[in-house]
Amino acid sequence: MKELRKVLMVLGMGWAMVMFGEEVEEPRSWVRSPSSDVSVSYQPVLGAGN
């Protein structure tokens, strides 16, 4: 269940960044966090947004 929750949170953050495009530049730093599954989950969100 924790994994699902984490994925949903990442998707939500990605969606928020797509909606508020101006804000994307700064929060991008959290994508580079040590947890690789965060960045892996995040990239498809970017593709869907474009």
mmCIF file of the N, C-alpha and C atoms, coordinates in Angstrom:
data_MODEL
# 
_entry.id   MODEL 
# 
loop_
_atom_site.group_PDB 
_atom_site.id 
_atom_site.type_symbol 
_atom_site.label_atom_id 
_atom_site.label_alt_id 
_atom_site.label_comp_id 
_atom_site.label_asym_id 
_atom_site.label_entity_id 
_atom_site.label_seq_id 
_atom_site.pdbx_PDB_ins_code 
_atom_site.Cartn_x 
_atom_site.Cartn_y 
_atom_site.Cartn_z 
_atom_site.occupancy 
_atom_site.B_iso_or_equiv 
_atom_site.pdbx_formal_charge 
_atom_site.auth_seq_id 
_atom_site.auth_comp_id 
_atom_site.auth_asym_id 
_atom_site.auth_atom_id 
_atom_site.pdbx_PDB_model_num 
ATOM 1   N N  . MET A 1 1  ? 0.828  -1.207 0.000   1.00 0.00 ? 1  MET A N  1 
ATOM 2   C CA . MET A 1 1  ? 0.000  0.000  0.000   1.00 0.00 ? 1  MET A CA 1 
ATOM 3   C C  . MET A 1 1  ? 0.865  1.260  0.000   1.00 0.00 ? 1  MET A C  1 
ATOM 4   N N  . LYS A 1 2  ? 2.001  1.216  0.683   1.00 0.00 ? 2  LYS A N  1 
ATOM 5   C CA . LYS A 1 2  ? 2.869  2.401  0.714   1.00 0.00 ? 2  LYS A CA 1 
ATOM 6   C C  . LYS A 1 2  ? 3.343  2.763  -0.689  1.00 0.00 ? 2  LYS A C  1 
ATOM 7   N N  . GLU A 1 3  ? 3.682  1.729  -1.485  1.00 0.00 ? 3  GLU A N  1 
ATOM 8   C CA . GLU A 1 3  ? 4.160  2.006  -2.841  1.00 0.00 ? 3  GLU A CA 1 
ATOM 9   C C  . GLU A 1 3  ? 3.090  2.721  -3.654  1.00 0.00 ? 3  GLU A C  1 
ATOM 10  N N  . LEU A 1 4  ? 1.858  2.238  -3.566  1.00 0.00 ? 4  LEU A N  1 
ATOM 11  C CA . LEU A 1 4  ? 0.765  2.844  -4.321  1.00 0.00 ? 4  LEU A CA 1 
ATOM 12  C C  . LEU A 1 4  ? 0.576  4.293  -3.909  1.00 0.00 ? 4  LEU A C  1 
ATOM 13  N N  . ARG A 1 5  ? 0.648  4.518  -2.618  1.00 0.00 ? 5  ARG A N  1 
ATOM 14  C CA . ARG A 1 5  ? 0.472  5.882  -2.102  1.00 0.00 ? 5  ARG A CA 1 
ATOM 15  C C  . ARG A 1 5  ? 1.559  6.798  -2.653  1.00 0.00 ? 5  ARG A C  1 
ATOM 16  N N  . LYS A 1 6  ? 2.792  6.265  -2.686  1.00 0.00 ? 6  LYS A N  1 
ATOM 17  C CA . LYS A 1 6  ? 3.924  7.058  -3.187  1.00 0.00 ? 6  LYS A CA 1 
ATOM 18  C C  . LYS A 1 6  ? 3.730  7.403  -4.662  1.00 0.00 ? 6  LYS A C  1 
ATOM 19  N N  . VAL A 1 7  ? 3.288  6.417  -5.444  1.00 0.00 ? 7  VAL A N  1 
ATOM 20  C CA . VAL A 1 7  ? 3.063  6.651  -6.878  1.00 0.00 ? 7  VAL A CA 1 
ATOM 21  C C  . VAL A 1 7  ? 1.974  7.698  -7.076  1.00 0.00 ? 7  VAL A C  1 
ATOM 22  N N  . LEU A 1 8  ? 0.899  7.588  -6.296  1.00 0.00 ? 8  LEU A N  1 
ATOM 23  C CA . LEU A 1 8  ? -0.188 8.563  -6.426  1.00 0.00 ? 8  LEU A CA 1 
ATOM 24  C C  . LEU A 1 8  ? 0.295  9.963  -6.081  1.00 0.00 ? 8  LEU A C  1 
ATOM 25  N N  . MET A 1 9  ? 1.141  10.058 -5.071  1.00 0.00 ? 9  MET A N  1 
ATOM 26  C CA . MET A 1 9  ? 1.667  11.368 -4.675  1.00 0.00 ? 9  MET A CA 1 
ATOM 27  C C  . MET A 1 9  ? 2.523  11.949 -5.809  1.00 0.00 ? 9  MET A C  1 
ATOM 28  N N  . VAL A 1 10 ? 3.357  11.103 -6.408  1.00 0.00 ? 10 VAL A N  1 
ATOM 29  C CA . VAL A 1 10 ? 4.214  11.555 -7.503  1.00 0.00 ? 10 VAL A CA 1 
ATOM 30  C C  . VAL A 1 10 ? 3.365  11.998 -8.684  1.00 0.00 ? 10 VAL A C  1 
ATOM 31  N N  . LEU A 1 11 ? 2.340  11.209 -9.003  1.00 0.00 ? 11 LEU A N  1 
ATOM 32  C CA . LEU A 1 11 ? 1.470  11.579 -10.118 1.00 0.00 ? 11 LEU A CA 1 
ATOM 33  C C  . LEU A 1 11 ? 0.772  12.892 -9.827  1.00 0.00 ? 11 LEU A C  1 
ATOM 34  N N  . GLY A 1 12 ? 0.327  13.067 -8.596  1.00 0.00 ? 12 GLY A N  1 
ATOM 35  C CA . GLY A 1 12 ? -0.345 14.309 -8.214  1.00 0.00 ? 12 GLY A CA 1 
ATOM 36  C C  . GLY A 1 12 ? 0.585  15.501 -8.350  1.00 0.00 ? 12 GLY A C  1 
ATOM 37  N N  . MET A 1 13 ? 1.830  15.333 -7.906  1.00 0.00 ? 13 MET A N  1 
ATOM 38  C CA . MET A 1 13 ? 2.799  16.423 -8.016  1.00 0.00 ? 13 MET A CA 1 
ATOM 39  C C  . MET A 1 13 ? 3.091  16.727 -9.479  1.00 0.00 ? 13 MET A C  1 
ATOM 40  N N  . GLY A 1 14 ? 3.239  15.684 -10.282 1.00 0.00 ? 14 GLY A N  1 
ATOM 41  C CA . GLY A 1 14 ? 3.488  15.881 -11.706 1.00 0.00 ? 14 GLY A CA 1 
ATOM 42  C C  . GLY A 1 14 ? 2.330  16.614 -12.364 1.00 0.00 ? 14 GLY A C  1 
ATOM 43  N N  . TRP A 1 15 ? 1.104  16.235 -12.021 1.00 0.00 ? 15 TRP A N  1 
ATOM 44  C CA . TRP A 1 15 ? -0.071 16.898 -12.576 1.00 0.00 ? 15 TRP A CA 1 
ATOM 45  C C  . TRP A 1 15 ? -0.103 18.364 -12.169 1.00 0.00 ? 15 TRP A C  1 
ATOM 46  N N  . ALA A 1 16 ? 0.214  18.609 -10.900 1.00 0.00 ? 16 ALA A N  1 
ATOM 47  C CA . ALA A 1 16 ? 0.226  19.993 -10.410 1.00 0.00 ? 16 ALA A CA 1 
ATOM 48  C C  . ALA A 1 16 ? 1.265  20.812 -11.180 1.00 0.00 ? 16 ALA A C  1 
ATOM 49  N N  . MET A 1 17 ? 2.419  20.221 -11.466 1.00 0.00 ? 17 MET A N  1 
ATOM 50  C CA . MET A 1 17 ? 3.458  20.946 -12.189 1.00 0.00 ? 17 MET A CA 1 
ATOM 51  C C  . MET A 1 17 ? 3.021  21.234 -13.617 1.00 0.00 ? 17 MET A C  1 
ATOM 52  N N  . VAL A 1 18 ? 2.298  20.279 -14.208 1.00 0.00 ? 18 VAL A N  1 
ATOM 53  C CA . VAL A 1 18 ? 1.812  20.503 -15.571 1.00 0.00 ? 18 VAL A CA 1 
ATOM 54  C C  . VAL A 1 18 ? 0.780  21.634 -15.564 1.00 0.00 ? 18 VAL A C  1 
ATOM 55  N N  . MET A 1 19 ? -0.103 21.630 -14.578 1.00 0.00 ? 19 MET A N  1 
ATOM 56  C CA . MET A 1 19 ? -1.147 22.647 -14.504 1.00 0.00 ? 19 MET A CA 1 
ATOM 57  C C  . MET A 1 19 ? -0.539 24.028 -14.243 1.00 0.00 ? 19 MET A C  1 
ATOM 58  N N  . PHE A 1 20 ? 0.429  24.068 -13.334 1.00 0.00 ? 20 PHE A N  1 
ATOM 59  C CA . PHE A 1 20 ? 1.067  25.345 -13.007 1.00 0.00 ? 20 PHE A CA 1 
ATOM 60  C C  . PHE A 1 20 ? 2.457  25.371 -13.646 1.00 0.00 ? 20 PHE A C  1 
ATOM 61  N N  . GLY A 1 21 ? 2.476  25.489 -14.947 1.00 0.00 ? 21 GLY A N  1 
ATOM 62  C CA . GLY A 1 21 ? 3.720  25.341 -15.706 1.00 0.00 ? 21 GLY A CA 1 
ATOM 63  C C  . GLY A 1 21 ? 4.838  26.240 -15.222 1.00 0.00 ? 21 GLY A C  1 
ATOM 64  N N  . GLU A 1 22 ? 4.503  27.447 -14.762 1.00 0.00 ? 22 GLU A N  1 
ATOM 65  C CA . GLU A 1 22 ? 5.543  28.375 -14.342 1.00 0.00 ? 22 GLU A CA 1 
ATOM 66  C C  . GLU A 1 22 ? 6.318  27.847 -13.142 1.00 0.00 ? 22 GLU A C  1 
ATOM 67  N N  . GLU A 1 23 ? 5.670  27.001 -12.358 1.00 0.00 ? 23 GLU A N  1 
ATOM 68  C CA . GLU A 1 23 ? 6.293  26.522 -11.121 1.00 0.00 ? 23 GLU A CA 1 
ATOM 69  C C  . GLU A 1 23 ? 7.250  25.354 -11.365 1.00 0.00 ? 23 GLU A C  1 
ATOM 70  N N  . VAL A 1 24 ? 7.290  24.841 -12.586 1.00 0.00 ? 24 VAL A N  1 
ATOM 71  C CA . VAL A 1 24 ? 8.030  23.596 -12.837 1.00 0.00 ? 24 VAL A CA 1 
ATOM 72  C C  . VAL A 1 24 ? 9.519  23.740 -12.546 1.00 0.00 ? 24 VAL A C  1 
ATOM 73  N N  . GLU A 1 25 ? 10.090 24.878 -12.870 1.00 0.00 ? 25 GLU A N  1 
ATOM 74  C CA . GLU A 1 25 ? 11.541 25.009 -12.777 1.00 0.00 ? 25 GLU A CA 1 
ATOM 75  C C  . GLU A 1 25 ? 12.084 24.705 -11.389 1.00 0.00 ? 25 GLU A C  1 
ATOM 76  N N  . GLU A 1 26 ? 11.503 25.282 -10.349 1.00 0.00 ? 26 GLU A N  1 
ATOM 77  C CA . GLU A 1 26 ? 12.058 25.081 -9.012  1.00 0.00 ? 26 GLU A CA 1 
ATOM 78  C C  . GLU A 1 26 ? 11.839 23.682 -8.447  1.00 0.00 ? 26 GLU A C  1 
ATOM 79  N N  . PRO A 1 27 ? 10.600 23.172 -8.445  1.00 0.00 ? 27 PRO A N  1 
ATOM 80  C CA . PRO A 1 27 ? 10.375 21.859 -7.810  1.00 0.00 ? 27 PRO A CA 1 
ATOM 81  C C  . PRO A 1 27 ? 11.130 20.724 -8.500  1.00 0.00 ? 27 PRO A C  1 
ATOM 82  N N  . ARG A 1 28 ? 11.667 20.988 -9.672  1.00 0.00 ? 28 ARG A N  1 
ATOM 83  C CA . ARG A 1 28 ? 12.329 19.912 -10.399 1.00 0.00 ? 28 ARG A CA 1 
ATOM 84  C C  . ARG A 1 28 ? 13.455 19.292 -9.577  1.00 0.00 ? 28 ARG A C  1 
ATOM 85  N N  . SER A 1 29 ? 14.005 20.037 -8.611  1.00 0.00 ? 29 SER A N  1 
ATOM 86  C CA . SER A 1 29 ? 15.113 19.527 -7.808  1.00 0.00 ? 29 SER A CA 1 
ATOM 87  C C  . SER A 1 29 ? 14.708 18.279 -7.029  1.00 0.00 ? 29 SER A C  1 
ATOM 88  N N  . TRP A 1 30 ? 13.442 18.179 -6.616  1.00 0.00 ? 30 TRP A N  1 
ATOM 89  C CA . TRP A 1 30 ? 13.051 17.001 -5.832  1.00 0.00 ? 30 TRP A CA 1 
ATOM 90  C C  . TRP A 1 30 ? 13.052 15.744 -6.683  1.00 0.00 ? 30 TRP A C  1 
ATOM 91  N N  . VAL A 1 31 ? 12.988 15.912 -8.010  1.00 0.00 ? 31 VAL A N  1 
ATOM 92  C CA . VAL A 1 31 ? 13.026 14.738 -8.890  1.00 0.00 ? 31 VAL A CA 1 
ATOM 93  C C  . VAL A 1 31 ? 14.378 14.045 -8.777  1.00 0.00 ? 31 VAL A C  1 
ATOM 94  N N  . ARG A 1 32 ? 15.423 14.812 -8.474  1.00 0.00 ? 32 ARG A N  1 
ATOM 95  C CA . ARG A 1 32 ? 16.763 14.242 -8.403  1.00 0.00 ? 32 ARG A CA 1 
ATOM 96  C C  . ARG A 1 32 ? 17.072 13.658 -7.032  1.00 0.00 ? 32 ARG A C  1 
ATOM 97  N N  . SER A 1 33 ? 16.055 13.421 -6.243  1.00 0.00 ? 33 SER A N  1 
ATOM 98  C CA . SER A 1 33 ? 16.270 12.857 -4.912  1.00 0.00 ? 33 SER A CA 1 
ATOM 99  C C  . SER A 1 33 ? 16.855 11.451 -5.034  1.00 0.00 ? 33 SER A C  1 
ATOM 100 N N  . PRO A 1 34 ? 17.468 10.941 -3.978  1.00 0.00 ? 34 PRO A N  1 
ATOM 101 C CA . PRO A 1 34 ? 18.116 9.628  -4.021  1.00 0.00 ? 34 PRO A CA 1 
ATOM 102 C C  . PRO A 1 34 ? 17.175 8.500  -4.413  1.00 0.00 ? 34 PRO A C  1 
ATOM 103 N N  . SER A 1 35 ? 15.882 8.672  -4.184  1.00 0.00 ? 35 SER A N  1 
ATOM 104 C CA . SER A 1 35 ? 14.927 7.607  -4.502  1.00 0.00 ? 35 SER A CA 1 
ATOM 105 C C  . SER A 1 35 ? 14.704 7.557  -6.012  1.00 0.00 ? 35 SER A C  1 
ATOM 106 N N  . SER A 1 36 ? 15.248 6.529  -6.657  1.00 0.00 ? 36 SER A N  1 
ATOM 107 C CA . SER A 1 36 ? 15.189 6.471  -8.112  1.00 0.00 ? 36 SER A CA 1 
ATOM 108 C C  . SER A 1 36 ? 13.762 6.271  -8.610  1.00 0.00 ? 36 SER A C  1 
ATOM 109 N N  . ASP A 1 37 ? 12.917 5.553  -7.869  1.00 0.00 ? 37 ASP A N  1 
ATOM 110 C CA . ASP A 1 37 ? 11.572 5.304  -8.377  1.00 0.00 ? 37 ASP A CA 1 
ATOM 111 C C  . ASP A 1 37 ? 10.764 6.596  -8.469  1.00 0.00 ? 37 ASP A C  1 
ATOM 112 N N  . VAL A 1 38 ? 11.177 7.630  -7.746  1.00 0.00 ? 38 VAL A N  1 
ATOM 113 C CA . VAL A 1 38 ? 10.465 8.901  -7.865  1.00 0.00 ? 38 VAL A CA 1 
ATOM 114 C C  . VAL A 1 38 ? 10.676 9.480  -9.261  1.00 0.00 ? 38 VAL A C  1 
ATOM 115 N N  . SER A 1 39 ? 11.932 9.542  -9.696  1.00 0.00 ? 39 SER A N  1 
ATOM 116 C CA . SER A 1 39 ? 12.210 10.112 -11.013 1.00 0.00 ? 39 SER A CA 1 
ATOM 117 C C  . SER A 1 39 ? 11.667 9.202  -12.117 1.00 0.00 ? 39 SER A C  1 
ATOM 118 N N  . VAL A 1 40 ? 11.740 7.891  -11.920 1.00 0.00 ? 40 VAL A N  1 
ATOM 119 C CA . VAL A 1 40 ? 11.230 6.954  -12.921 1.00 0.00 ? 40 VAL A CA 1 
ATOM 120 C C  . VAL A 1 40 ? 9.725  7.127  -13.073 1.00 0.00 ? 40 VAL A C  1 
ATOM 121 N N  . SER A 1 41 ? 9.020  7.299  -11.949 1.00 0.00 ? 41 SER A N  1 
ATOM 122 C CA . SER A 1 41 ? 7.570  7.466  -12.006 1.00 0.00 ? 41 SER A CA 1 
ATOM 123 C C  . SER A 1 41 ? 7.217  8.822  -12.575 1.00 0.00 ? 41 SER A C  1 
ATOM 124 N N  . TYR A 1 42 ? 8.100  9.784  -12.398 1.00 0.00 ? 42 TYR A N  1 
ATOM 125 C CA . TYR A 1 42 ? 7.797  11.163 -12.766 1.00 0.00 ? 42 TYR A CA 1 
ATOM 126 C C  . TYR A 1 42 ? 7.876  11.395 -14.271 1.00 0.00 ? 42 TYR A C  1 
ATOM 127 N N  . GLN A 1 43 ? 8.826  10.748 -14.932 1.00 0.00 ? 43 GLN A N  1 
ATOM 128 C CA . GLN A 1 43 ? 9.051  11.015 -16.346 1.00 0.00 ? 43 GLN A CA 1 
ATOM 129 C C  . GLN A 1 43 ? 7.837  10.726 -17.231 1.00 0.00 ? 43 GLN A C  1 
ATOM 130 N N  . PRO A 1 44 ? 7.123  9.619  -17.057 1.00 0.00 ? 44 PRO A N  1 
ATOM 131 C CA . PRO A 1 44 ? 5.919  9.388  -17.871 1.00 0.00 ? 44 PRO A CA 1 
ATOM 132 C C  . PRO A 1 44 ? 4.875  10.486 -17.674 1.00 0.00 ? 44 PRO A C  1 
ATOM 133 N N  . VAL A 1 45 ? 4.845  11.083 -16.501 1.00 0.00 ? 45 VAL A N  1 
ATOM 134 C CA . VAL A 1 45 ? 3.892  12.160 -16.244 1.00 0.00 ? 45 VAL A CA 1 
ATOM 135 C C  . VAL A 1 45 ? 4.217  13.356 -17.143 1.00 0.00 ? 45 VAL A C  1 
ATOM 136 N N  . LEU A 1 46 ? 5.503  13.648 -17.277 1.00 0.00 ? 46 LEU A N  1 
ATOM 137 C CA . LEU A 1 46 ? 5.916  14.744 -18.145 1.00 0.00 ? 46 LEU A CA 1 
ATOM 138 C C  . LEU A 1 46 ? 5.486  14.462 -19.583 1.00 0.00 ? 46 LEU A C  1 
ATOM 139 N N  . GLY A 1 47 ? 5.688  13.224 -20.017 1.00 0.00 ? 47 GLY A N  1 
ATOM 140 C CA . GLY A 1 47 ? 5.302  12.859 -21.378 1.00 0.00 ? 47 GLY A CA 1 
ATOM 141 C C  . GLY A 1 47 ? 3.809  13.019 -21.595 1.00 0.00 ? 47 GLY A C  1 
ATOM 142 N N  . ALA A 1 48 ? 3.016  12.628 -20.607 1.00 0.00 ? 48 ALA A N  1 
ATOM 143 C CA . ALA A 1 48 ? 1.559  12.738 -20.727 1.00 0.00 ? 48 ALA A CA 1 
ATOM 144 C C  . ALA A 1 48 ? 1.132  14.200 -20.749 1.00 0.00 ? 48 ALA A C  1 
ATOM 145 N N  . GLY A 1 49 ? 1.879  15.047 -20.024 1.00 0.00 ? 49 GLY A N  1 
ATOM 146 C CA . GLY A 1 49 ? 1.523  16.463 -19.965 1.00 0.00 ? 49 GLY A CA 1 
ATOM 147 C C  . GLY A 1 49 ? 1.740  17.152 -21.302 1.00 0.00 ? 49 GLY A C  1 
ATOM 148 N N  . ASN A 1 50 ? 2.772  16.725 -22.023 1.00 0.00 ? 50 ASN A N  1 
ATOM 149 C CA . ASN A 1 50 ? 3.048  17.343 -23.318 1.00 0.00 ? 50 ASN A CA 1 
ATOM 150 C C  . ASN A 1 50 ? 2.239  16.630 -24.369 1.00 0.00 ? 50 ASN A C  1 
# 
